[in-house]
Amino acid sequence: MTTLHDFEVRRLDGAPVSLGEFRGQVVLVVNTASQCGFTPQLGGLEALHARFQDRGFAVLGFPCNQFGGQEPGSAEEIGSFCQRNYGVSFPMMEKIDVNGANAAPLYRWLTSEKPGLLGTQAIKWNFTKFLVGRDGQVIRRYAPLDKPESIAADIEAALGAG
């Protein structure tokens, strides 16, 4: 059975990261963008990361430019923007596609594990979130409108389940 821990991705600086490094942790995977109406959620995601990281929780950000061209920057620009404006300390990964023929394998798996409304697998917009348990299985998918603070109770439950 495939889990989050089976995938390898790249950090913004291009360094490979095995998601097996997150085995035993609860992870929130989010596709992000610097010029989106939901961009202020980066602050809420950082707050969740800070609140729960000592208990085995991580946020993983995946910049994506597939929605309205809202992430046009280079890796360096994205990293600088997230740090400068929102104090982001959680891992930001390389810019990826989350839909279509060039969708990252991680996102193909996430969307097949937890389809959206009416069973659609496509990501509808930036800041779609996937909560993954310590076992690497997807617990829940959240819409872009779901604010990070509204997910805190689910993170708490997932952390307690481990």
Sequence and secondary structure as in RCSB ss.txt:
>XXXX:A:sequence
MTTLHDFEVRRLDGAPVSLGEFRGQVVLVVNTASQCGFTPQLGGLEALHARFQDRGFAVLGFPCNQFGGQEPGSA
EEIGSFCQRNYGVSFPMMEKIDVNGANAAPLYRWLTSEKPGLLGTQAIKWNFTKFLVGRDGQVIRRYAPLDKPES
IAADIEAALGAG
>XXXX:A:secstr
   GGG EEEBTTS EEEGGGGTTSEEEEEEE TTSTTTTHHHHHHHHHHHHGGGTEEEEEEE   STT   S H
HHHHHHHHHHH   S BB   B SSTTB HHHHHHHHHS  GGG  S  STT EEEE TTS EEEEE TTS GGG
GHHHHHHHHHT 
